[in-house]
Amino acid sequence: MMKTIKEKTVAFTGNRTLTTSDNRTDANLENVIRTELSLCLEDCYREGKRNFISGMAIGWDMLCAEEVLKLRKQHSDIRLIVAIPFQGQELLYSEKDKYRYKVIFEAADHQEFITDGDYDKEAYHKRNDWMIANSSEIIAYDSGKPRSGTSSTVRKARLAGLEVLNMYDELKSYFAISHFAKQYLQRFPFVTSFRYGREGLLFYGDQQFIPVPFTNIKTVELSGEYLVFTLANDITYRASICSGECLVDFWKTTAQA
């Protein structure tokens, strides 16, 4: 079995179905999760973490692996380790998830097979125990479902002295937001001209992301192929729904000055 430097290693554990606190459908939940996770991974890298372990289950595990691979494009010293509980783990996945599994598996820097046999329920526990033994931090998406493998792994990790960050808890402020813009944007989960975050939107400008809380959005409407956002200070953002183009208009504030 592969050995890692625990202090430089983070593992992921999470629910297979990613839900909000009230189980309501949210078309942008995955977008928000990916944004917040990517920011969290960047923090991990700055803290010296270089190895990231995914258990390769559907839902949280594979989502995390995909975000690690994105970050590896910026930092070549990052390593993705996939911890496979048994041969054929992916056989009952949907065709879409089988393809995602294959892409991640082949792109990983190391594939760790925890057991040699076929399906075995205990292999999941052995995989989780291996991840805990080989990491110093767990990033989880644990909604608190009783008797779930995720909750069990989180409890074991805390007892073992690992640092645990539960992204589900981090997103409770997002779950509680009922702003009209959040509801309106449920129609546009595939937009790439801005990112969805837990407090609002992140527009890219001047080589950095500019956060705009939902509470700062005065109006939003679809005009042609652009979503037009007017903020409380009358600055206007025009974000394409067809490309990554995002324009900002300061003329109203300039005229008032």
Sine and cosine of phi, psi and omega as CSV:
sin_phi,cos_phi,sin_psi,cos_psi,sin_omega,cos_omega
0.00,0.00,0.52,-0.86,-0.02,-1.00
-0.95,0.32,0.58,-0.81,0.09,-1.00
-0.94,-0.35,0.65,-0.76,0.02,-1.00
-0.82,-0.57,0.29,-0.96,0.12,-0.99
-1.00,0.08,0.94,-0.34,-0.11,-0.99
-0.80,0.61,-0.68,0.73,-0.08,-1.00
-0.90,0.44,-0.32,0.95,-0.02,-1.00
-0.96,-0.30,0.23,0.97,-0.15,-0.99
-0.83,-0.55,0.70,-0.72,0.04,-1.00
-0.85,-0.52,0.66,-0.76,0.07,-1.00
-0.87,-0.50,0.38,-0.92,-0.03,-1.00
-0.90,-0.44,0.62,-0.78,0.16,-0.99
-0.56,-0.83,0.67,-0.74,-0.06,-1.00
-0.16,-0.99,0.17,-0.99,-0.03,-1.00
-0.92,0.39,0.52,-0.85,0.04,-1.00
-0.97,0.26,-0.52,0.86,0.09,-1.00
-0.94,-0.34,0.86,-0.52,-0.05,-1.00
-1.00,0.00,0.90,-0.44,-0.11,-0.99
-0.83,-0.56,0.27,-0.96,0.14,-0.99
-1.00,0.04,0.11,-0.99,-0.05,-1.00
-0.92,0.39,-0.43,0.90,0.01,-1.00
-0.96,-0.29,0.15,0.99,0.03,-1.00
0.89,0.46,0.35,0.94,0.08,-1.00
-0.98,0.19,0.51,-0.86,0.05,-1.00
-0.92,0.38,0.75,-0.66,0.04,-1.00
-0.70,-0.71,0.95,-0.30,-0.08,-1.00
-0.90,0.44,-0.37,0.93,-0.06,-1.00
-0.97,-0.26,0.12,0.99,-0.04,-1.00
-0.86,0.51,-0.72,0.69,0.00,-1.00
-0.89,0.46,-0.61,0.79,0.05,-1.00
-0.87,0.49,-0.72,0.70,0.01,-1.00
-0.88,0.47,-0.71,0.70,-0.01,-1.00
-0.86,0.50,-0.72,0.69,-0.02,-1.00
-0.89,0.45,-0.64,0.77,0.03,-1.00
-0.89,0.46,-0.78,0.63,-0.06,-1.00
-0.92,0.39,-0.59,0.81,0.03,-1.00
-0.92,0.39,-0.67,0.74,-0.01,-1.00
-0.88,0.47,-0.63,0.78,0.06,-1.00
-0.91,0.41,-0.63,0.78,0.02,-1.00
-0.91,0.42,-0.67,0.75,0.01,-1.00
-0.91,0.41,-0.60,0.80,0.06,-1.00
-0.89,0.45,-0.63,0.77,0.07,-1.00
-0.89,0.46,-0.68,0.73,0.02,-1.00
-0.86,0.51,-0.68,0.73,0.00,-1.00
-0.89,0.46,-0.68,0.73,0.02,-1.00
-0.90,0.44,-0.45,0.89,0.02,-1.00
-0.99,0.12,-0.02,1.00,0.05,-1.00
0.98,-0.20,0.05,1.00,0.04,-1.00
-0.96,0.27,0.71,-0.70,-0.03,-1.00
-0.78,-0.63,-0.36,0.93,-0.04,-1.00
-0.93,-0.36,0.70,-0.71,-0.03,-1.00
-0.74,-0.68,0.79,-0.61,-0.08,-1.00
-0.94,-0.35,0.80,-0.60,0.09,-1.00
-0.90,-0.43,0.71,-0.71,0.04,-1.00
-0.99,0.14,-0.07,1.00,0.17,-0.99
0.92,0.40,0.38,0.93,0.17,-0.99
-0.98,0.22,0.31,-0.95,0.07,-1.00
-0.92,0.40,0.32,-0.95,-0.01,-1.00
1.00,0.06,-0.80,-0.59,-0.12,-0.99
-0.85,0.52,-0.72,0.69,-0.11,-0.99
-0.84,0.53,-0.78,0.62,-0.06,-1.00
-0.95,0.31,-0.55,0.83,0.07,-1.00
-0.86,0.51,-0.70,0.71,0.01,-1.00
-0.89,0.45,-0.67,0.74,0.01,-1.00
-0.87,0.50,-0.66,0.75,0.02,-1.00
-0.89,0.46,-0.64,0.76,0.01,-1.00
-0.94,0.35,-0.56,0.83,0.08,-1.00
-0.90,0.44,-0.68,0.74,0.01,-1.00
-0.90,0.45,-0.58,0.82,0.08,-1.00
-0.90,0.44,-0.70,0.71,-0.02,-1.00
-0.92,0.38,-0.51,0.86,0.01,-1.00
-0.90,0.44,-0.43,0.90,0.06,-1.00
-0.90,0.43,-0.45,0.89,0.02,-1.00
-1.00,-0.04,-0.45,0.89,-0.07,-1.00
-0.73,-0.68,0.98,-0.20,-0.12,-0.99
-0.94,0.35,-0.22,0.98,-0.01,-1.00
-1.00,0.03,0.04,1.00,0.09,-1.00
-0.97,0.24,0.64,-0.77,0.06,-1.00
-0.84,-0.54,0.76,-0.65,0.12,-0.99
-0.99,-0.17,0.83,-0.56,0.04,-1.00
-0.92,-0.39,0.80,-0.60,0.06,-1.00
-0.97,-0.26,0.80,-0.60,-0.02,-1.00
-0.98,-0.20,0.96,-0.28,-0.10,-1.00
-0.99,-0.12,0.89,-0.45,-0.07,-1.00
-0.91,0.42,-0.57,0.82,-0.01,-1.00
-0.30,-0.95,0.34,-0.94,0.04,-1.00
-0.89,0.46,0.72,-0.69,0.05,-1.00
1.00,0.09,0.33,0.94,0.01,-1.00
-0.77,0.64,-0.59,0.80,-0.15,-0.99
-1.00,0.01,-0.03,1.00,-0.17,-0.99
-0.88,0.47,-0.48,0.88,0.00,-1.00
-0.99,-0.11,0.10,0.99,0.04,-1.00
-0.96,0.28,0.31,-0.95,0.12,-0.99
-0.91,0.40,0.28,-0.96,0.00,-1.00
-0.86,0.51,-0.63,0.77,0.02,-1.00
-0.88,0.47,-0.71,0.70,-0.03,-1.00
-0.96,0.28,-0.48,0.88,0.11,-0.99
-0.89,0.45,-0.65,0.76,0.01,-1.00
-0.92,0.40,-0.70,0.72,0.03,-1.00
-0.86,0.50,-0.69,0.73,0.01,-1.00
-0.85,0.53,-0.73,0.68,-0.03,-1.00
-0.88,0.48,-0.70,0.71,-0.02,-1.00
-0.89,0.46,-0.71,0.70,-0.02,-1.00
-0.92,0.40,-0.72,0.69,-0.03,-1.00
-0.83,0.55,-0.72,0.69,-0.04,-1.00
-0.95,0.31,-0.46,0.89,-0.02,-1.00
-1.00,0.08,-0.27,0.96,-0.06,-1.00
-0.90,0.43,0.49,-0.87,0.02,-1.00
-0.98,0.18,-0.39,0.92,0.04,-1.00
-0.42,-0.91,0.66,-0.75,0.07,-1.00
-0.93,-0.38,0.90,-0.43,-0.02,-1.00
-0.97,-0.25,0.93,-0.37,0.05,-1.00
-1.00,0.01,0.89,-0.45,-0.11,-0.99
-0.97,0.26,-0.61,0.80,0.07,-1.00
-0.79,-0.62,0.29,-0.96,-0.05,-1.00
-1.00,-0.06,-0.30,0.95,-0.13,-0.99
-1.00,-0.02,-0.24,-0.97,0.05,-1.00
-1.00,0.05,-0.37,-0.93,-0.08,-1.00
-0.79,0.62,0.74,-0.68,0.05,-1.00
-0.44,-0.90,0.86,-0.50,-0.05,-1.00
-0.84,0.54,-0.59,0.81,0.00,-1.00
-0.92,0.39,-0.35,0.94,-0.02,-1.00
-0.90,0.45,-0.52,0.85,0.05,-1.00
-0.89,0.45,-0.68,0.74,0.01,-1.00
-0.92,0.40,-0.64,0.77,0.03,-1.00
-0.90,0.43,-0.64,0.77,0.05,-1.00
-0.88,0.47,-0.74,0.68,-0.01,-1.00
-0.88,0.47,-0.65,0.76,0.03,-1.00
-0.91,0.42,-0.62,0.78,0.02,-1.00
-0.90,0.43,-0.66,0.75,0.01,-1.00
-0.89,0.45,-0.67,0.74,0.01,-1.00
-0.89,0.45,-0.67,0.74,-0.05,-1.00
-0.92,0.38,-0.36,0.93,-0.11,-0.99
-0.91,-0.41,0.29,0.96,0.00,-1.00
-0.63,-0.77,0.27,-0.96,0.03,-1.00
-0.93,-0.38,-0.13,0.99,-0.04,-1.00
-0.54,-0.84,0.59,-0.81,0.07,-1.00
-0.87,-0.49,0.78,-0.63,0.17,-0.99
-0.95,-0.30,0.90,-0.44,-0.16,-0.99
-0.89,-0.45,0.32,-0.95,0.27,-0.96
-0.79,-0.62,1.00,0.04,-0.13,-0.99
-0.90,-0.44,0.95,-0.30,0.00,-1.00
-0.99,0.13,0.02,1.00,0.07,-1.00
1.00,0.08,0.32,0.95,0.02,-1.00
-0.89,0.45,0.79,-0.62,-0.04,-1.00
-0.90,0.44,0.63,-0.78,0.09,-1.00
0.90,0.43,0.33,0.94,0.04,-1.00
-0.99,0.11,0.43,-0.90,0.03,-1.00
-0.89,0.46,-0.56,0.83,0.01,-1.00
-0.91,0.42,-0.77,0.64,-0.01,-1.00
-0.87,0.48,-0.63,0.78,0.04,-1.00
-0.89,0.46,-0.68,0.73,-0.01,-1.00
-0.91,0.41,-0.65,0.76,0.03,-1.00
-0.88,0.47,-0.69,0.72,0.01,-1.00
-0.88,0.47,-0.72,0.70,0.01,-1.00
-0.89,0.46,-0.65,0.76,-0.03,-1.00
-0.89,0.45,-0.68,0.74,0.00,-1.00
-0.91,0.41,-0.66,0.75,0.03,-1.00
-0.89,0.45,-0.51,0.86,0.01,-1.00
-0.99,0.13,-0.04,1.00,0.05,-1.00
1.00,0.03,0.21,0.98,0.02,-1.00
-0.98,0.21,0.50,-0.86,0.15,-0.99
-0.96,0.27,0.71,-0.70,-0.02,-1.00
-0.81,-0.58,0.82,-0.57,0.14,-0.99
-0.92,-0.40,0.85,-0.52,0.00,-1.00
-0.98,-0.20,0.96,-0.26,-0.05,-1.00
-0.88,0.48,-0.50,0.86,0.04,-1.00
-0.85,0.53,-0.70,0.71,0.04,-1.00
-0.92,0.39,-0.60,0.80,-0.01,-1.00
-0.90,0.44,-0.41,0.91,-0.07,-1.00
-0.99,-0.11,0.11,0.99,-0.03,-1.00
-0.88,0.48,-0.53,0.85,0.06,-1.00
-0.91,0.41,-0.59,0.81,0.05,-1.00
-0.92,0.39,-0.70,0.71,0.00,-1.00
-0.84,0.55,-0.56,0.83,-0.10,-0.99
-0.99,0.15,-0.24,0.97,-0.06,-1.00
-0.95,0.30,0.75,-0.66,0.03,-1.00
-0.85,-0.53,0.37,0.93,-0.06,-1.00
-0.88,0.48,0.56,-0.83,-0.06,-1.00
-0.87,0.49,-0.57,0.82,-0.04,-1.00
-0.92,0.40,-0.61,0.79,0.05,-1.00
-0.88,0.48,-0.66,0.75,0.00,-1.00
-0.94,0.34,-0.68,0.73,-0.01,-1.00
-0.87,0.48,-0.63,0.77,-0.09,-1.00
-0.98,0.21,-0.01,1.00,0.11,-0.99
-0.87,0.49,-0.37,0.93,-0.01,-1.00
-0.98,0.21,-0.16,0.99,-0.17,-0.99
-0.76,-0.65,0.86,0.50,-0.03,-1.00
-0.97,0.26,-0.28,0.96,-0.11,-0.99
-0.98,-0.22,0.19,0.98,0.02,-1.00
-0.93,0.37,0.67,-0.74,-0.01,-1.00
-0.91,-0.42,0.03,1.00,-0.06,-1.00
-0.99,0.11,-0.09,1.00,0.15,-0.99
-0.42,-0.91,0.15,-0.99,0.01,-1.00
-0.88,-0.47,0.53,-0.85,0.06,-1.00
-1.00,0.00,0.75,-0.66,0.05,-1.00
-0.83,-0.56,0.03,-1.00,-0.11,-0.99
-0.96,0.29,-0.40,0.92,0.02,-1.00
-0.97,-0.23,-0.26,0.96,-0.05,-1.00
0.20,-0.98,-0.72,-0.69,-0.06,-1.00
-0.90,-0.44,0.39,-0.92,0.09,-1.00
-0.84,-0.54,0.92,-0.39,0.06,-1.00
-0.99,-0.10,0.59,-0.81,-0.03,-1.00
-0.99,-0.12,0.82,-0.58,0.03,-1.00
-0.29,-0.96,0.55,-0.84,0.00,-1.00
0.83,0.56,0.65,0.76,0.07,-1.00
0.89,0.47,0.46,0.89,0.07,-1.00
-0.39,-0.92,0.30,-0.95,0.05,-1.00
-0.99,0.11,0.71,-0.71,0.02,-1.00
-0.95,-0.31,0.94,-0.35,-0.03,-1.00
-0.97,0.25,0.70,-0.71,0.06,-1.00
-0.79,-0.61,0.97,-0.25,0.02,-1.00
-0.88,0.48,0.50,-0.87,0.06,-1.00
-0.82,0.58,-0.59,0.80,-0.05,-1.00
-0.91,0.41,-0.27,0.96,0.04,-1.00
-1.00,-0.02,-0.07,1.00,-0.01,-1.00
-1.00,0.00,0.89,-0.46,-0.03,-1.00
-1.00,0.07,-0.68,0.73,0.05,-1.00
-0.57,-0.82,0.42,-0.91,0.15,-0.99
-0.55,-0.83,0.70,-0.71,0.01,-1.00
-0.49,-0.87,0.40,-0.92,0.06,-1.00
-1.00,-0.04,0.84,-0.54,0.03,-1.00
-0.80,-0.60,0.97,-0.24,-0.09,-1.00
0.90,0.43,-0.83,-0.56,0.01,-1.00
-0.99,-0.17,0.27,0.96,-0.03,-1.00
-0.87,-0.50,0.65,-0.76,0.25,-0.97
-1.00,0.03,0.83,-0.56,-0.05,-1.00
-0.95,-0.30,0.89,-0.46,-0.01,-1.00
-0.96,-0.30,0.82,-0.57,0.15,-0.99
-0.95,-0.30,0.83,-0.56,-0.06,-1.00
-1.00,-0.02,0.16,-0.99,-0.03,-1.00
-0.87,0.49,-0.47,0.88,0.03,-1.00
-1.00,-0.04,0.19,0.98,0.05,-1.00
0.95,0.31,0.11,0.99,0.21,-0.98
-0.92,0.38,0.63,-0.78,-0.04,-1.00
-0.88,-0.47,0.75,-0.66,0.13,-0.99
-0.95,-0.32,0.72,-0.70,0.09,-1.00
-0.90,-0.44,0.94,-0.35,-0.09,-1.00
-0.92,-0.40,0.84,-0.54,-0.02,-1.00
-0.93,0.37,0.61,-0.79,0.11,-0.99
-0.99,-0.10,0.00,1.00,-0.05,-1.00
-0.91,-0.41,-0.25,0.97,-0.04,-1.00
-0.52,-0.86,-0.12,-0.99,0.02,-1.00
-1.00,0.01,0.18,0.98,-0.08,-1.00
-0.96,0.29,0.73,-0.69,0.07,-1.00
-0.64,-0.77,0.81,-0.59,-0.05,-1.00
-0.89,-0.46,0.55,-0.83,0.04,-1.00
-0.86,-0.52,0.66,-0.75,-0.05,-1.00
-0.87,-0.50,0.90,-0.43,-0.02,-1.00
-0.98,-0.19,0.06,1.00,-0.23,-0.97
-0.89,0.46,-0.53,0.85,-0.03,-1.00
-0.91,0.41,-0.70,0.72,0.01,-1.00
-0.93,0.37,-0.59,0.81,0.02,-1.00
-0.89,0.45,-0.68,0.73,-0.03,-1.00
-0.90,0.43,-0.62,0.78,-0.02,-1.00
-0.94,0.34,-0.53,0.85,0.01,-1.00
-0.93,0.38,0.00,0.00,0.00,0.00
